[in-house]
Amino acid sequence: MARKKRVAKEPTARRAKSSAPARHAAMPSSGRVTRIAALAWAVCLSVLVAAAAIAERRPAVALIVVALCAGAFWLIMRPGRPGACVAIVCGIVGLTAGIVFGPGHLTWAGMSWRVVLGLLLLAAGVVLLLTGIPRLLPGRTRGQTVARMALALGAAVAVWTLTPAVLATNPPHIPSDDAKPEAFGLTAREVEFLTSDGVQLGAWYVPSTNGAAVILRHGAGSTGSDVFAHAAALAYHGYGVLVTDARGHGLSEGRGMEFGWYGDADIDAAVSFLVGQPDVEFGRIAVLGLSMGGEEALGAVASDSRIAAVVAEGATARTAADKAWMADVYGWRGRVQLVLERAQYWTADLLTPAAPPIALADAALDAAPTPVLLITAGDVADEGHAAALIQSLSPGNVTIWTVPGAGHTQGLSAAPALWDETVVSFLDAALA
């Protein structure tokens, strides 16, 4: 009996000893990778968002973000599907924010500590997605493989949709390049003025010799120094030109918004500056904008009766309503795209204190009978579709001119003589 008991216990002991290594091996090495990625995600995102919140004097927001990131890290480390779901969501957030603060900021403003954190956040987001999806769907059947692929595709669509909104509302300060007005034959002076919400804007001013003046607005990701050639073309005909930097760009302070939602306030301040200039006659002020600047110009003329004319080149959209033409032009693909556009602009609205503007077509209608010239690129069909939508609501005051063979905002470089003749003739008639 004693021997039988020993024989019975020995296998039990051996099984107990062998089960420890088995349990240890059951913890995959990817768990350590996930832990490191989750920690990097929490730290990098906390620092990036908290720094922005503190800079805007919102310490409570910084504390909330840090707490949420810590909670997300704890949840990611939990076993089972809840932890996997949190890892996937955090992976999408990390990948989106990483693209914005990493490659996005690097392209616009060069290397900085934010770029380093953004690149780390980008890598952490990728790891969380690659480990989170298999944790949620661990099987190897064909159905589960298809489900994993569908989930990965959904995550990619989410990142593709959200990234423009996050980048538009969190751009770096866009620096001016080395171009100077003198290089374009302009005699200009640096000026400053305040917006109604207290942001100081910088600009270059070329005095008027014909009593009329034009506010010149650049596009997203650029500054006033990128439109000196347009200023020179207008100044040659005697127009005063106020080459403005949008807030968060070039000479201007404040936080930028690359969808142009601060355009109304910025242009209102620019108009007030020109009204106070002795060389400018009241009622002879126009706005000429390129891309984002053109969309800002259309929005501003709807609410500021001091603007007598608008030239918008390459203006397409700054709200989802501006892309309603997609459903007619592209069918079901356009309708799907519109759903994604609404999600994108809704996200932007959450991330910026700027109020969403009215649709461009509504702005042109509200501005009537103020004349509006829309310049579209011959090589960019979508610009023509967007302009047609705007004109359809207000055909009485909206004119469309398409520049053959031109790319986006390249009308002056593609057809300089024709651009000069068309734009100046329009302004001469509108401001006479």
DATA-V519740 format. One record per residue. N is the residue number from 1. SS is DSSP state (A for helix, B for strand, O for the rest). D_LAST is the distance of its C-alpha to the last C-alpha in whole Angstrom. Layout:
# DATA-V519740
<<N | SS | D_LAST> <N | SS | D_LAST>>
This chain:
# DATA-V519740
<<1 | O | 118> <2 | A | 117> <3 | A | 116> <4 | A | 114> <5 | A | 112> <6 | A | 111> <7 | A | 111> <8 | A | 108> <9 | A | 107> <10 | A | 106> <11 | A | 104> <12 | A | 102> <13 | A | 101> <14 | A | 100> <15 | A | 98> <16 | A | 96> <17 | A | 96> <18 | A | 94> <19 | A | 92> <20 | A | 90> <21 | A | 89> <22 | A | 88> <23 | A | 86> <24 | A | 85> <25 | A | 84> <26 | A | 82> <27 | O | 79> <28 | O | 77> <29 | O | 75> <30 | A | 72> <31 | A | 72> <32 | A | 72> <33 | A | 69> <34 | A | 68> <35 | A | 69> <36 | A | 67> <37 | A | 64> <38 | A | 64> <39 | A | 64> <40 | A | 62> <41 | A | 59> <42 | A | 60> <43 | A | 60> <44 | A | 56> <45 | A | 55> <46 | A | 56> <47 | A | 55> <48 | A | 51> <49 | A | 50> <50 | A | 52> <51 | A | 50> <52 | A | 47> <53 | A | 48> <54 | A | 50> <55 | A | 47> <56 | O | 45> <57 | O | 47> <58 | O | 49> <59 | A | 53> <60 | A | 54> <61 | A | 52> <62 | A | 53> <63 | A | 57> <64 | A | 56> <65 | A | 55> <66 | A | 58> <67 | A | 60> <68 | A | 59> <69 | A | 59> <70 | A | 63> <71 | A | 64> <72 | A | 62> <73 | A | 64> <74 | A | 68> <75 | A | 67> <76 | A | 66> <77 | O | 70> <78 | O | 71> <79 | O | 73> <80 | A | 73> <81 | A | 70> <82 | A | 68> <83 | A | 68> <84 | A | 66> <85 | A | 64> <86 | A | 62> <87 | A | 63> <88 | A | 60> <89 | A | 58> <90 | A | 58> <91 | A | 58> <92 | A | 54> <93 | A | 53> <94 | A | 54> <95 | A | 53> <96 | A | 50> <97 | A | 49> <98 | A | 51> <99 | A | 49> <100 | A | 46> <101 | A | 47> <102 | A | 49> <103 | A | 47> <104 | A | 44> <105 | A | 44> <106 | A | 46> <107 | A | 43> <108 | A | 40> <109 | A | 42> <110 | O | 45> <111 | O | 49> <112 | O | 49> <113 | A | 52> <114 | A | 50> <115 | A | 50> <116 | A | 54> <117 | A | 54> <118 | A | 52> <119 | A | 54> <120 | A | 57> <121 | A | 56> <122 | A | 55> <123 | A | 58> <124 | A | 60> <125 | A | 58> <126 | A | 59> <127 | A | 62> <128 | A | 62> <129 | A | 61> <130 | A | 64> <131 | A | 66> <132 | A | 65> <133 | A | 65> <134 | A | 68> <135 | A | 70> <136 | A | 68> <137 | O | 69> <138 | O | 72> <139 | O | 74> <140 | O | 75> <141 | O | 75> <142 | A | 72> <143 | A | 71> <144 | A | 70> <145 | A | 69> <146 | A | 66> <147 | A | 65> <148 | A | 65> <149 | A | 62> <150 | A | 60> <151 | A | 60> <152 | A | 59> <153 | A | 56> <154 | A | 55> <155 | A | 55> <156 | A | 53> <157 | A | 50> <158 | A | 50> <159 | A | 50> <160 | A | 47> <161 | A | 45> <162 | A | 45> <163 | A | 45> <164 | A | 41> <165 | A | 41> <166 | A | 43> <167 | A | 41> <168 | A | 38> <169 | A | 39> <170 | O | 41> <171 | O | 39> <172 | O | 40> <173 | O | 38> <174 | B | 36> <175 | O | 36> <176 | O | 34> <177 | O | 35> <178 | O | 36> <179 | O | 32> <180 | O | 31> <181 | A | 27> <182 | A | 29> <183 | A | 30> <184 | A | 27> <185 | O | 26> <186 | O | 24> <187 | O | 24> <188 | O | 24> <189 | B | 26> <190 | B | 28> <191 | B | 27> <192 | B | 28> <193 | B | 27> <194 | B | 29> <195 | O | 28> <196 | O | 30> <197 | O | 33> <198 | O | 34> <199 | O | 33> <200 | B | 32> <201 | B | 29> <202 | B | 28> <203 | B | 25> <204 | B | 24> <205 | B | 21> <206 | B | 20> <207 | O | 18> <208 | O | 14> <209 | O | 14> <210 | O | 10> <211 | O | 10> <212 | O | 9> <213 | B | 12> <214 | B | 13> <215 | B | 17> <216 | B | 19> <217 | B | 22> <218 | O | 25> <219 | O | 28> <220 | O | 31> <221 | O | 34> <222 | O | 31> <223 | O | 30> <224 | A | 26> <225 | A | 28> <226 | A | 28> <227 | A | 25> <228 | A | 24> <229 | A | 24> <230 | A | 21> <231 | A | 19> <232 | A | 20> <233 | A | 18> <234 | A | 15> <235 | A | 16> <236 | O | 17> <237 | O | 13> <238 | O | 13> <239 | O | 12> <240 | B | 14> <241 | B | 17> <242 | B | 19> <243 | B | 22> <244 | B | 24> <245 | O | 27> <246 | O | 28> <247 | O | 31> <248 | O | 34> <249 | B | 33> <250 | O | 33> <251 | O | 32> <252 | O | 32> <253 | O | 35> <254 | O | 36> <255 | O | 37> <256 | O | 35> <257 | O | 34> <258 | O | 33> <259 | O | 32> <260 | O | 29> <261 | O | 31> <262 | O | 29> <263 | A | 26> <264 | A | 25> <265 | A | 26> <266 | A | 25> <267 | A | 22> <268 | A | 22> <269 | A | 23> <270 | A | 21> <271 | A | 18> <272 | A | 20> <273 | A | 21> <274 | A | 17> <275 | A | 17> <276 | O | 20> <277 | O | 18> <278 | O | 18> <279 | O | 15> <280 | O | 13> <281 | O | 11> <282 | O | 12> <283 | O | 10> <284 | O | 8> <285 | B | 11> <286 | B | 12> <287 | B | 15> <288 | B | 17> <289 | B | 20> <290 | B | 23> <291 | O | 26> <292 | A | 27> <293 | A | 24> <294 | A | 22> <295 | A | 24> <296 | A | 24> <297 | A | 20> <298 | A | 21> <299 | A | 23> <300 | A | 21> <301 | A | 18> <302 | O | 21> <303 | O | 22> <304 | O | 19> <305 | O | 16> <306 | O | 14> <307 | O | 13> <308 | O | 10> <309 | B | 11> <310 | B | 14> <311 | B | 16> <312 | B | 19> <313 | B | 22> <314 | O | 25> <315 | O | 25> <316 | O | 29> <317 | O | 30> <318 | O | 31> <319 | O | 33> <320 | A | 36> <321 | A | 34> <322 | A | 31> <323 | A | 34> <324 | O | 35> <325 | A | 35> <326 | A | 38> <327 | A | 40> <328 | A | 39> <329 | A | 39> <330 | A | 42> <331 | O | 44> <332 | A | 47> <333 | A | 46> <334 | A | 42> <335 | A | 44> <336 | A | 46> <337 | A | 43> <338 | A | 41> <339 | A | 44> <340 | A | 44> <341 | A | 40> <342 | A | 41> <343 | A | 44> <344 | A | 42> <345 | A | 39> <346 | A | 42> <347 | A | 43> <348 | A | 40> <349 | A | 40> <350 | A | 43> <351 | A | 43> <352 | O | 39> <353 | O | 39> <354 | O | 35> <355 | O | 34> <356 | O | 34> <357 | O | 30> <358 | O | 29> <359 | O | 29> <360 | A | 26> <361 | A | 26> <362 | A | 26> <363 | A | 23> <364 | A | 21> <365 | A | 22> <366 | A | 22> <367 | A | 18> <368 | O | 17> <369 | O | 15> <370 | O | 13> <371 | B | 12> <372 | B | 15> <373 | B | 16> <374 | B | 20> <375 | B | 21> <376 | B | 25> <377 | B | 28> <378 | O | 30> <379 | O | 33> <380 | O | 32> <381 | A | 33> <382 | A | 33> <383 | A | 29> <384 | A | 29> <385 | A | 31> <386 | A | 29> <387 | A | 25> <388 | A | 27> <389 | A | 28> <390 | A | 25> <391 | A | 23> <392 | A | 27> <393 | A | 26> <394 | O | 22> <395 | O | 22> <396 | O | 19> <397 | O | 16> <398 | B | 18> <399 | B | 18> <400 | B | 21> <401 | B | 21> <402 | B | 24> <403 | B | 25> <404 | O | 28> <405 | O | 31> <406 | O | 29> <407 | O | 31> <408 | O | 30> <409 | O | 26> <410 | O | 27> <411 | A | 24> <412 | A | 23> <413 | A | 27> <414 | A | 28> <415 | O | 25> <416 | A | 23> <417 | A | 22> <418 | A | 21> <419 | A | 19> <420 | A | 17> <421 | A | 16> <422 | A | 15> <423 | A | 14> <424 | A | 12> <425 | A | 10> <426 | A | 10> <427 | A | 8> <428 | A | 6> <429 | A | 5> <430 | A | 6> <431 | A | 4> <432 | O | 0>>
